Amino acid sequence: MADQNQIRCGVIGTGYLGQHHARIYAVLEETELVGIVESDDAKADEICGLYGCERFESAAKLAEACDAVSVVVPTDKHCDVAVPLLEGGCHLLIEKPLCTSLAEAEQILAAAKANGCIVQVGHIEHYNPVMGYLENAVTEPQFITADRLAPFNPRGTEVGVVLDLMIHDIGVILALVRSPIKQLDAVGVKVLSMSEDIANARITFENGCVANINTSRVSEKKVREIRVFQPANYLSLDFMNQSGHFLRREGTELVREEIPIEKDEPLKLELAHFAEVVKKAGEPKVGAELGKTALEVAIQITELIDREQAR
């Protein structure tokens, strides 16, 4: 029998990433996995068998039984799925990116506001213990480099690599620098899909900080690293391995220290935070507004790349 204090949760789309939302909702103390919506019969049977939840025939039926739902369908379906759920009074965690256009983002924000619903966007790196360290250690960033490389996976190719992967680092950098953008420059190339698979963006902020972001989804190896240069110190961190080091100036030398990071599963931390926010009617760390801002920058970068390719 479910605990009356538990948040009743559901997942729409239990593929590559959604299955992990289901797994975590099933084990968190503060949540009960009520059910899923999944078009693949075999996958639905597997998830329901593993976690003892129900398969619902529609998102609307699932929402009626839930307090909160994770939307883990392809990005181009986010708006169509999310808006009716919000109109039904359901709190949502929408996987990143929030959606594919600013017009869709406005629809989602308007529906959330009109119905008093929370929207948290799944920018998972904000819940990585590495980000917790960066938020305290980054005080005066002057130059940031971020590298995010991944092997090719057809999943996610409904959007280009900027909306698929680079948006993670865009969101992280916006949160760390906390300054308006002065200038954007970007290049990108198509390799295996119909949109850019490799991209580089340079963001110049009004406070003088410059960020350089390299992203690829056609790499042989996985990399998720960030380096932040500040007056008299330098931070190098690895989001994937949750490790890093700190270099500080002592006289004319740089002294290196390993950073003690308490490792944990970022998705578990993210979903626990979502449940807590829903329970207390609080504000998510990454709400729809921040999700929209990161999307806006990502779209501007994509448009710069498209214009360059059209020449």
KOLGUTI-68138 format. One line per 8 residues: number of its first residue (from 1); their letters; for each residue x, y, z of N, C-alpha, C, O, CB. Coordinates in steps of 0.05 Angstrom, whole numbers. Atoms other than C-alpha are relative to their C-alpha. Glycine has a CB too. Example, Ala and Ser with C-alpha at 12.3 -4.5 7.8 and 13.67 -1.06 7.14 Angstrom:
residues 2
1	as	18 -24 0 246 -90 156 18 24 0 39 24 13 -20 1 25  -16 -24 -1 273 -21 143 -15 22 14 -5 44 18 9 9 -29
end
This chain:
residues 311
1	madqnqir	17 -24 0 0 0 0 18 25 0 37 27 15 -19 0 25  -16 -24 4 27 68 -21 -2 18 25 -23 21 38 -9 16 -24  -1 -20 -22 48 118 32 -15 25 -9 -10 35 -31 30 7 7  16 -24 7 -1 177 32 18 25 -4 9 44 -17 -20 5 22  -18 -22 3 59 224 36 17 -1 -25 31 18 -32 18 3 24  -16 3 24 90 198 -27 -13 16 -23 -37 18 -25 3 -30 -8  9 -13 24 85 237 -92 -5 -22 -21 12 -39 -26 22 20 -11  7 20 20 48 195 -144 11 9 -27 4 30 -38 -31 -3 -1
9	cgvigtgy	-15 -8 24 92 195 -206 -5 -19 -24 -12 -42 -20 30 1 5  2 16 24 88 171 -278 21 9 -20 34 30 -17 -28 3 -12  -20 -6 21 133 169 -339 -13 -5 -27 -25 -25 -32 25 -19 4  9 3 28 114 181 -411 25 -4 -18 40 15 -22 -17 25 -9  -23 7 16 165 146 -455 21 -13 16 36 0 31 12 25 -13  -18 15 -17 206 91 -423 22 -13 -17 29 -37 -12 -15 -21 16  -22 10 16 261 83 -475 26 3 14 28 -2 38 1 14 -27  -27 -1 -9 335 95 -467 3 15 27 16 5 45 18 14 -21
17	lgqhhari	-2 -16 -24 328 150 -414 -24 -4 19 -22 -5 43 3 29 -7  25 1 -16 255 143 -391 -1 -25 18 -13 -23 40 -23 -1 -18  0 24 -17 267 72 -364 14 6 27 7 -6 47 14 -23 -14  -14 -7 -25 314 103 -313 -17 18 18 -15 17 42 27 14 -7  19 -16 -15 262 154 -292 -19 -19 15 -24 -16 39 -17 20 -18  18 20 -12 215 95 -279 14 -15 23 3 -18 45 -10 -20 -21  -15 14 -20 269 57 -241 4 16 26 0 6 48 28 -8 -11  -5 -17 -24 285 115 -195 -25 7 15 -26 7 39 15 26 -9
25	yavleete	25 -6 -14 213 135 -181 -9 -25 16 -22 -22 37 -22 7 -21  8 25 -13 202 62 -161 15 -4 27 5 -18 44 3 -24 -18  -16 5 -24 257 64 -108 3 23 20 9 19 43 27 -9 -8  -2 -23 -18 257 135 -80 -22 -2 22 -44 -10 16 -3 26 -16  19 1 -23 224 139 -11 -23 19 -4 -45 14 4 14 6 26  20 -21 2 187 202 -30 -19 -3 -24 -37 14 -27 13 27 -1  17 3 24 156 176 -94 -12 -28 -2 -1 -48 8 16 6 -25  12 25 8 109 121 -118 -3 0 -30 -15 18 -41 -28 -5 15
33	lvgivesd	4 3 28 113 98 -190 -27 -12 -6 -32 -36 -2 23 -17 -13  27 8 5 40 95 -210 -2 -15 -27 -14 -36 -29 -19 23 1  3 12 26 47 80 -283 16 14 -22 30 34 -17 -28 -1 -8  -14 -10 23 75 93 -352 -18 2 -24 -39 -11 -25 24 -18 -6  12 1 27 54 109 -423 23 -7 -18 43 7 -19 -14 28 -9  -22 10 17 96 70 -473 -13 -14 -25 -30 -31 -22 18 -20 15  12 11 24 80 54 -546 10 -28 -7 -3 -43 -21 7 18 -24  -12 27 6 126 -8 -549 -11 -20 20 -5 -18 44 31 2 1
41	dakadeic	13 20 -18 88 -68 -520 21 -15 17 17 -18 41 -16 -20 -17  -20 15 -15 151 -107 -501 13 17 21 17 7 44 21 -11 -20  -12 -17 -19 182 -48 -467 -19 6 23 -11 6 47 10 26 -13  20 -5 -20 118 -32 -430 -3 -24 19 -4 -20 44 -27 7 -12  2 24 -17 112 -104 -405 24 -3 18 22 -10 41 -3 -25 -18  -25 2 -15 185 -103 -383 -1 19 24 5 11 47 24 6 -17  -1 -20 -22 178 -38 -342 -21 -6 21 -16 -5 45 -5 28 -12  22 7 -19 111 -58 -311 7 -25 16 0 -26 40 -27 -4 -15
49	glygcerf	-8 24 -14 139 -126 -293 21 5 20 21 -6 42 10 -21 -20  -22 -6 -18 201 -97 -262 -9 16 25 1 11 47 22 16 -14  6 -20 -21 168 -43 -220 -29 -1 10 -37 15 27 5 27 -10  28 4 -10 96 -67 -210 -18 24 -4 -35 30 12 1 -6 29  17 -23 5 65 -6 -242 -20 -7 -23 -19 -29 -34 18 24 -8  22 4 20 7 2 -291 7 13 -26 20 35 -27 -27 10 11  -3 -13 27 9 16 -366 -26 15 -6 -47 2 -6 8 -21 -22  24 -15 6 -39 72 -384 -2 4 -30 19 6 -44 1 28 14
57	esaaklae	4 -2 29 -69 80 -453 5 28 -11 9 31 -35 -29 -8 -7  -5 -27 9 -59 155 -456 13 17 22 12 10 45 -27 13 -10  -13 -18 -19 -21 212 -424 -21 12 18 -16 17 42 15 23 -15  21 -12 -16 -87 242 -401 -9 -19 23 -13 -10 45 -24 7 -18  9 19 -20 -107 178 -364 22 -3 22 16 -5 46 -5 -28 -13  -22 2 -20 -38 174 -331 0 25 18 3 22 42 28 -2 -15  0 -25 -16 -42 247 -309 -22 0 21 -18 11 43 -4 24 -19  22 1 -19 -109 234 -275 8 -15 25 -2 -10 47 -25 -13 -13
65	acdavsvv	-8 17 -23 -75 183 -230 26 9 14 34 -2 34 5 -29 -10  -26 -9 -11 -11 223 -216 0 29 10 -17 45 2 21 -3 -22  -5 -28 -8 13 285 -181 21 12 -19 20 36 -24 11 1 29  -23 -10 16 75 291 -225 8 -21 -21 6 -45 -16 24 6 19  -6 18 22 98 262 -291 26 9 -13 31 33 -17 -23 0 -21  -24 -6 17 165 258 -328 -8 -4 -29 -19 -24 -37 23 -19 8  5 1 29 159 273 -402 27 -6 -13 45 11 -15 -12 27 -11  -26 9 11 214 233 -436 -4 -11 -28 5 -33 -35 13 -22 18
73	vptdkhcd	5 6 28 190 231 -508 20 16 -17 33 34 -7 -30 6 -8  -18 -16 16 230 258 -568 -7 30 2 -30 38 6 -2 -8 -30  3 -29 -4 241 334 -564 -22 13 -16 -36 30 -6 26 14 -6  20 -13 17 196 351 -622 -29 -7 8 -48 3 -3 4 -9 -29  27 7 -10 137 319 -584 -5 12 28 -27 10 39 -3 -31 2  3 -10 -27 149 354 -517 -24 18 4 -39 15 23 25 15 8  21 -19 -4 101 411 -527 -28 -13 -2 -45 -8 14 2 23 -21  26 13 4 44 368 -554 -8 -18 24 -32 -20 31 1 -18 -25
81	vavplleg	6 17 -23 50 321 -494 -4 17 25 -22 12 41 23 -20 4  0 -15 -25 64 374 -440 -24 18 4 -35 18 26 25 16 1  22 -20 -4 10 426 -452 -26 -12 10 -37 -2 29 -5 15 -26  24 12 -11 -50 380 -443 3 -10 29 -16 -9 45 -9 -23 -18  -5 9 -27 -18 351 -380 -2 23 20 -13 21 41 27 -14 2  0 -23 -17 -8 420 -351 -29 11 3 -37 19 24 18 23 -11  28 -8 -1 -80 438 -369 -16 -18 18 -37 -10 28 -12 1 -28  13 19 -18 -100 377 -329 10 3 29 2 -13 46 4 -28 -10
89	gchlliek	-9 -5 -27 -63 404 -268 23 -17 9 28 -21 33 -22 -4 19  -21 18 -7 -3 357 -270 27 15 0 34 29 -19 1 -24 -20  -27 -11 -1 67 379 -248 18 -17 -19 15 -42 -20 11 0 29  -16 14 20 120 361 -300 30 3 3 39 25 10 -8 9 -28  -29 -2 6 193 344 -307 3 -7 -30 -3 -29 -38 17 -20 18  -3 3 29 207 354 -381 30 -3 -6 46 15 1 -12 24 -16  -28 4 6 272 325 -406 11 23 -18 -5 35 -33 5 -27 -14  -11 -22 16 320 375 -438 3 -9 -29 5 -33 -34 28 9 11
97	plctslae	8 -27 -3 315 412 -483 -30 3 5 -45 -16 -1 8 17 -24  29 -4 -7 248 441 -460 -18 -7 -23 -38 -20 -20 -4 29 9  16 5 25 222 438 -532 18 9 -23 42 13 -19 -28 16 0  -16 -7 23 245 457 -602 -1 29 -10 14 37 -27 -7 -18 -23  2 -28 9 223 529 -609 -8 18 23 -19 9 43 -20 3 -24  8 -19 -21 212 592 -568 -30 3 1 -42 8 23 13 27 -5  29 -1 0 139 593 -590 -12 -23 17 -31 -19 32 -11 -2 -29  9 23 -17 130 523 -559 6 5 29 -10 -1 47 13 -26 -10
105	aeqilaaa	-7 -6 -27 167 546 -497 -20 18 13 -27 15 36 29 12 2  20 -19 -11 118 603 -488 -26 -14 5 -40 -8 25 -5 23 -21  24 15 -5 60 555 -495 2 -16 26 -17 -17 42 -6 -20 -23  -4 16 -25 89 510 -440 -1 18 24 -14 11 44 26 -16 -2  0 -19 -23 103 569 -394 -27 11 6 -35 13 30 20 23 -6  27 -11 -4 34 598 -405 -19 -21 13 -34 -15 31 -12 10 -26  17 21 -11 0 531 -391 7 -6 29 -11 -11 46 2 -26 -17  -8 5 -27 41 520 -328 -10 22 19 -20 17 41 31 -1 2
113	kangcivq	9 -23 -16 25 590 -302 -30 0 4 -40 5 26 9 27 -13  29 0 -1 -49 586 -318 -11 -21 18 -33 -17 30 -12 -3 -28  11 23 -15 -57 520 -282 15 -4 27 11 -24 40 1 -25 -16  -15 3 -25 -9 532 -223 17 -24 2 20 -36 23 -20 0 23  -16 24 0 36 476 -244 30 6 -1 39 26 -12 -7 -17 -24  -29 -2 1 111 466 -234 10 -13 -25 1 -35 -32 13 -12 26  -15 12 22 155 453 -294 29 0 7 41 22 10 -6 14 -28  -29 3 -4 225 427 -281 11 -11 -26 0 -29 -38 8 -18 24
121	vghiehyn	-12 10 25 271 418 -341 24 -17 6 40 -10 23 8 25 -19  -20 20 -6 318 359 -343 28 6 -9 41 -9 -23 -8 -26 -12  -29 -6 4 385 395 -347 15 -14 22 21 -2 42 4 32 0  -9 18 -21 416 338 -309 27 9 12 31 3 36 4 -27 -11  -26 -8 -12 486 369 -300 -3 19 23 15 21 40 17 12 -22  4 -19 -23 456 421 -253 -3 -16 26 0 -4 48 -25 17 -5  4 16 -24 444 363 -205 24 -19 5 25 -34 24 -25 -17 -2  -24 15 -3 512 331 -215 16 12 23 18 36 25 17 0 -27
129	pvmgylen	-16 -11 -22 555 337 -152 23 18 -9 31 36 6 12 -23 16  -21 -18 11 608 370 -197 -11 29 -1 3 48 5 9 -9 -28  12 -26 2 559 428 -208 -2 13 28 1 37 31 -27 -1 -14  1 -10 -27 549 435 -133 26 12 9 26 33 22 -8 -23 19  -27 -11 -7 624 445 -125 4 26 -16 13 46 -5 22 -20 -7  -5 -23 17 628 494 -184 -16 25 9 -6 47 9 -8 -6 -29  17 -23 -8 570 537 -158 13 15 24 9 39 26 -28 -10 8  -14 -14 -23 612 552 -95 27 10 -7 36 31 3 2 -20 23
137	avtepqfi	-28 -6 6 681 554 -126 4 21 -21 24 36 -22 15 -25 -8  -2 -19 22 667 597 -188 -10 27 10 -35 30 13 -15 -10 -25  8 -26 -10 667 669 -164 6 23 -20 -8 43 -20 15 6 26  -7 -21 19 700 709 -220 11 -13 -26 34 -9 -33 22 19 13  -10 14 24 703 668 -284 9 19 -22 -5 39 -28 -22 -19 -11  -10 -16 22 744 698 -340 1 -14 -26 -4 -3 -47 28 10 7  0 16 24 751 641 -389 -9 -28 7 0 -39 27 28 0 -14  11 27 -5 712 575 -393 3 -16 -25 -4 -7 -47 -29 1 10
145	tadrlapf	1 18 22 723 516 -438 -16 -25 8 -13 -35 30 29 -9 -10  16 24 -5 673 458 -442 1 -18 -24 -2 -10 -46 -30 8 7  -2 20 21 681 394 -481 -20 -22 6 -20 -34 28 29 -12 -3  20 21 -3 624 345 -491 -1 -17 -26 -11 -8 -46 -29 12 7  -2 17 24 637 287 -539 -14 -26 6 -14 -36 29 30 -5 -7  15 25 -4 595 224 -549 1 -16 -26 1 -4 -48 -29 6 9  3 17 24 592 165 -597 -27 5 -13 -46 13 0 4 -30 6  26 -4 14 537 168 -650 -21 -18 10 -17 -42 14 4 -3 -30
153	nprgtevg	24 15 -8 468 146 -628 -23 13 -14 -29 36 -11 -4 0 31  23 -12 14 407 155 -673 -20 13 18 -34 32 9 -13 -21 -17  18 -13 -19 367 172 -611 8 29 4 32 35 9 -1 -15 27  -6 -29 -4 363 248 -605 5 15 -26 8 39 -25 23 2 17  -7 -14 24 377 263 -678 -24 14 -13 -22 24 -36 11 -20 -20  22 -17 10 308 295 -687 8 30 3 -5 47 -8 -26 -5 16  -12 -27 -3 349 357 -666 30 -3 -5 41 -24 -5 -6 13 28  -29 -1 4 421 378 -680 15 -4 26 3 -4 47 9 25 -14
161	vvldlmih	-17 5 -24 479 367 -632 -1 24 20 3 20 44 28 -5 -8  2 -23 -18 470 438 -604 -23 -4 20 -20 0 44 -3 26 -15  24 4 -17 399 422 -578 2 -27 15 -9 -30 36 -25 1 -16  -3 26 -12 418 350 -563 19 -1 23 13 -11 45 8 -20 -21  -21 3 -20 483 357 -524 11 27 10 15 31 34 22 -16 -11  -12 -25 -9 512 428 -524 -17 15 20 -6 30 36 6 17 -24  18 -15 -18 451 455 -488 6 -6 30 1 11 47 -29 -7 -6  -9 6 -27 477 419 -425 20 22 10 17 34 31 12 -28 2
169	digvilal	-21 -18 -8 539 463 -424 -9 29 -1 0 46 14 24 -4 -18  11 -27 1 501 525 -445 -14 7 27 -9 28 38 -21 3 -23  14 -5 -26 456 518 -383 19 3 23 15 20 40 -19 -23 5  -20 -2 -22 516 505 -337 14 26 -1 17 40 20 20 -24 -3  -16 -24 3 555 564 -364 -17 25 7 -7 43 20 12 3 -28  18 -22 -7 496 612 -360 -3 3 30 -3 25 41 -28 -3 -13  4 -1 -29 486 593 -287 25 8 15 23 21 35 -9 -28 10  -25 -7 -13 559 602 -270 9 29 -5 19 42 13 22 -19 -9
177	vrspikql	-10 -27 8 574 667 -307 -19 22 10 -10 43 19 3 2 -30  20 -19 -10 508 703 -289 4 28 -12 5 48 3 1 1 30  -3 -25 14 518 758 -341 -14 -2 -27 -15 -23 -38 30 8 -3  13 0 26 480 778 -404 21 -6 -22 45 -1 -18 -13 27 -6  -17 7 22 509 753 -470 5 24 -18 -14 38 -25 -11 -23 -16  -7 -23 17 546 805 -512 2 -9 -29 -7 5 -47 26 12 9  -3 9 27 563 763 -573 1 -30 -1 12 -43 17 26 12 -12  -1 29 6 555 693 -602 14 -5 -26 8 9 -46 -29 -12 0
185	davgvkvl	-12 9 25 598 659 -654 -1 -30 0 2 -43 21 30 10 -3  3 29 1 589 588 -678 6 -11 -28 2 2 -48 -28 -8 8  -4 16 24 609 536 -730 -9 -28 5 -9 -37 28 30 1 -10  8 28 -3 584 466 -743 -1 -14 -26 -2 -1 -47 -27 -2 14  1 16 25 583 409 -793 -18 -24 4 -20 -35 26 28 -9 -9  15 25 1 537 352 -812 18 -23 -7 36 -20 -24 -24 2 -20  -16 23 7 568 283 -812 -17 -24 -5 -15 -36 -27 19 -6 24  16 24 3 518 227 -801 -30 5 0 -46 -13 -5 7 -19 21
193	smsedian	29 -6 -1 450 262 -793 -6 24 -18 11 35 -31 -8 5 30  9 -22 17 409 316 -827 6 27 12 1 48 -1 -30 -3 -5  -8 -26 -12 432 370 -778 28 -3 12 40 -24 10 -21 7 23  -28 0 -9 498 389 -746 6 -21 21 -10 -25 40 7 28 11  -9 21 -19 535 333 -710 24 8 16 30 -3 37 5 -26 -15  -23 -12 -14 596 373 -690 -4 30 0 -11 42 -20 28 -8 -14  4 -29 -2 593 445 -665 19 12 20 27 -1 40 -29 6 8  -16 -17 -19 635 498 -632 -13 27 3 -21 39 -17 30 3 -10
201	aritfeng	12 -26 -5 607 560 -600 18 16 19 31 5 37 -28 -3 13  -15 -18 -17 642 620 -569 -20 21 10 -32 36 -6 24 13 -16  18 -19 -12 601 661 -521 16 22 15 32 16 33 -20 -14 20  -12 -22 -14 625 730 -500 -21 14 17 -42 22 7 14 20 -20  20 -12 -19 590 758 -438 7 29 5 30 38 1 0 -16 26  -4 -29 -5 581 831 -420 19 5 23 32 27 24 -27 13 6  -19 -4 -22 623 821 -357 29 -6 -8 47 -5 9 -8 -17 24  -26 5 10 682 802 -400 8 -29 -2 27 -37 -15 20 14 16
209	cvanints	-6 28 1 680 727 -390 -5 -11 -28 -24 -2 -42 -18 -16 21  3 13 26 689 684 -453 -2 -30 5 13 -41 20 24 7 -19  3 29 -2 664 612 -459 3 -12 -28 -8 -2 -47 -27 -7 12  -4 14 25 686 564 -513 -10 -29 4 -1 -43 21 30 0 -9  13 26 -4 643 501 -522 4 -17 -25 -2 -9 -47 -31 4 6  -4 19 21 662 441 -564 -19 -24 5 -19 -35 26 29 -10 -2  19 22 -3 609 387 -577 0 -17 -25 1 -7 -47 -29 11 5  1 18 23 608 325 -620 -17 -25 9 -15 -34 31 28 -9 -8
217	rvsekkvr	14 25 -5 561 265 -625 10 -22 -20 -4 -41 -25 -30 4 -2  -12 20 18 607 228 -674 29 -6 9 47 -9 -7 -1 10 -30  -26 5 -12 665 215 -627 3 -29 6 -17 -43 10 5 18 25  -4 28 -8 697 148 -611 0 -2 31 -2 -25 41 27 -10 -11  0 1 -29 700 167 -537 -20 19 12 -29 38 -2 29 5 10  18 -18 -15 656 200 -485 16 19 17 33 10 32 -21 -16 17  -13 -21 -16 679 265 -454 -20 20 10 -37 28 -6 23 14 -16  17 -21 -11 643 314 -408 16 16 20 15 11 44 -27 -12 14
225	eirvfqpa	-19 -14 -17 694 363 -381 -4 30 -2 -13 41 -23 28 -8 -8  1 -29 -1 696 436 -361 24 11 15 33 -1 35 -27 10 14  -22 -13 -13 753 482 -344 -7 30 4 -17 43 -15 27 -3 -16  7 -28 -7 744 550 -310 25 14 10 38 5 29 -23 1 21  -23 -16 -7 799 602 -307 -9 26 14 -25 40 4 18 6 -25  6 -23 -16 796 656 -254 26 14 9 47 2 6 -18 -7 25  -25 -13 -10 846 707 -225 12 -18 22 0 -24 42 -6 28 11  -16 15 -19 899 666 -189 -8 -29 5 3 -43 21 -1 14 27
233	nylsldfm	6 29 -2 864 598 -197 -13 -11 -25 -22 4 -43 -18 -5 24  10 14 23 840 547 -247 -13 -26 9 -1 -41 25 23 -5 -21  14 25 -8 789 490 -240 -4 -17 -25 -10 -8 -47 -28 7 12  4 19 21 786 428 -283 -17 -23 11 -9 -38 29 27 -11 -12  19 20 -11 726 381 -272 -11 -18 -22 -15 -10 -45 -22 13 15  11 21 18 698 318 -304 -28 -8 10 -31 -20 31 20 -25 -1  28 5 -8 622 313 -302 -5 -31 0 -21 -41 16 -20 14 -18  6 28 3 623 240 -324 11 -17 23 -3 -34 34 11 -10 -27
241	nqsghflr	-13 15 -21 673 213 -273 -3 13 28 7 2 48 29 -4 -6  5 -15 -25 653 265 -219 27 2 15 29 -6 38 -21 -14 17  -26 -4 -12 725 283 -206 12 26 -11 1 38 -30 19 -24 -6  -13 -24 10 772 342 -216 22 10 18 27 -1 39 -21 22 -4  -21 -12 -16 828 385 -191 -1 31 -2 -14 43 -19 27 -10 -9  1 -29 -4 839 457 -170 29 9 1 45 -2 17 -15 7 27  -27 -11 0 902 496 -185 -1 29 9 -16 45 -2 13 -2 -28  0 -28 -10 917 559 -146 29 11 1 48 -5 4 -12 1 29
249	regtelvr	-27 -13 0 975 608 -149 11 4 28 -3 15 45 -1 26 -15  -15 -6 -25 1025 609 -92 27 12 -8 45 -3 -17 3 -25 18  -25 -13 10 1079 660 -108 1 -2 -30 -17 8 -44 25 -13 13  -3 3 29 1103 642 -177 -7 -28 -9 -3 -35 -33 28 7 -9  6 28 7 1079 570 -175 -30 -6 1 -45 8 15 15 -19 18  28 9 -2 1013 534 -186 0 -26 17 15 -44 12 -12 -6 -29  2 22 -19 994 486 -130 -26 -15 -7 -47 -4 -8 0 9 30  23 16 8 948 428 -149 -12 -15 24 2 -26 40 9 -21 -22
257	eeipiekd	14 15 -20 895 399 -104 -23 -16 -13 -37 -6 -30 -12 19 22  23 15 10 847 342 -120 -25 9 15 -24 16 39 5 -31 5  25 -9 -12 775 361 -108 -16 -23 12 -22 -42 -3 -18 16 -21  16 22 -12 736 317 -59 -29 3 -7 -43 21 3 4 0 31  29 -1 9 669 304 -93 -13 -25 9 -4 -48 3 -2 4 -31  15 23 -9 618 259 -61 -17 -10 -24 -37 3 -31 -18 7 24  13 9 25 595 217 -121 -29 -9 6 -35 -21 27 16 -22 -12  27 10 -2 522 203 -133 -12 0 -28 0 11 -47 -18 18 19
265	eplklela	13 1 26 474 189 -191 -15 26 -5 -35 31 9 -19 -25 -2  13 -26 4 454 257 -220 -30 -2 -5 -46 14 4 12 14 -23  29 2 6 386 232 -246 -16 -6 26 -38 5 29 -5 -22 -20  14 5 -25 368 205 -177 -2 26 16 -23 32 28 16 -21 17  0 -26 -14 387 273 -146 -21 19 -13 -35 33 1 28 13 0  18 -18 15 347 309 -200 -30 -8 6 -46 10 11 5 -2 -30  28 9 -4 283 267 -190 -8 3 30 -31 9 36 -3 -29 -8  5 -5 -28 289 271 -114 -6 30 5 -24 37 20 23 -9 18
273	hfaevvkk	5 -29 -1 293 347 -121 -27 7 -11 -42 23 1 22 16 -15  26 -5 13 232 347 -167 -22 -8 20 -41 7 23 -2 -16 -26  20 9 -19 192 306 -116 -3 19 23 -25 25 32 6 -28 9  0 -19 -23 212 354 -60 -13 26 -8 -28 38 8 29 4 10  12 -25 9 193 415 -101 -30 -3 -3 -45 15 4 13 8 -27  29 5 3 125 385 -118 -13 -1 28 -34 10 32 -5 -26 -16  11 3 -27 114 366 -45 -4 26 15 -24 31 29 17 -19 16  -1 -25 -15 131 435 -18 -9 24 -17 -8 47 -8 27 5 10
281	agepkvga	8 -22 18 104 475 -78 22 21 -2 17 45 -1 -26 13 10  -23 -18 1 174 504 -85 8 7 -29 -8 4 -47 23 -13 14  -11 -8 26 217 529 -142 22 -20 -8 41 -24 7 11 29 0  -21 19 9 258 479 -183 26 15 -6 26 38 -13 -9 -15 -24  -26 -11 6 332 491 -191 2 8 -29 13 29 -36 23 -20 7  1 -7 28 322 489 -266 -30 0 -8 -41 -21 -15 16 -21 -18  28 -3 7 252 516 -280 -3 5 -30 17 6 -45 -13 22 16  6 -4 29 218 530 -347 14 25 -10 21 26 -34 -29 2 -4
289	elgktale	-13 -25 10 248 601 -350 29 -5 -7 38 4 -28 -3 22 22  -28 6 6 320 577 -345 2 -19 -24 19 -16 -41 14 -12 24  1 19 23 303 520 -393 -5 15 -26 7 9 -47 -22 -21 4  6 -16 24 275 572 -442 24 17 -7 30 19 -31 -24 18 6  -24 -17 5 337 617 -435 21 -17 -14 33 -8 -33 10 12 26  -20 18 12 384 558 -450 -9 -7 -29 8 -9 -47 4 -25 17  10 7 27 339 539 -509 4 23 -19 11 19 -42 -30 -7 2  -3 -24 17 340 610 -536 29 3 -10 33 8 -34 -8 25 16
297	vaiqitel	-29 -2 8 417 611 -536 6 -22 -19 20 -18 -39 18 -1 25  -5 23 17 419 541 -567 -12 5 -28 1 -2 -48 -12 -25 12  12 -6 26 371 563 -622 16 21 -16 20 18 -40 -29 9 3  -17 -20 13 413 625 -637 26 -12 -11 34 -5 -33 7 23 20  -24 14 9 475 581 -642 -6 -17 -25 9 -16 -44 13 -17 22  9 16 23 438 533 -689 -4 17 -24 4 9 -46 -25 -16 7  5 -18 23 416 591 -733 26 11 -12 28 13 -36 -18 23 9  -26 -9 9 487 617 -737 14 -22 -17 25 -17 -38 19 8 23
305	idreqar	-12 22 14 511 548 -759 -14 -4 -27 -2 -8 -48 -1 -26 17  16 4 25 454 541 -810 7 22 -21 9 16 -44 -30 1 6  -7 -22 18 471 609 -840 28 -4 -13 32 1 -36 -1 27 14  -28 5 9 545 590 -845 0 -22 -21 14 -21 -41 18 -6 23  1 23 18 527 524 -879 -13 7 -26 -8 -5 -47 -14 -24 13  15 -7 23 481 558 -928 16 18 -20 8 22 -43 -25 15 8  -16 -17 17 536 603 -955 12 -15 -25 26 -3 -41 23 12 16
end
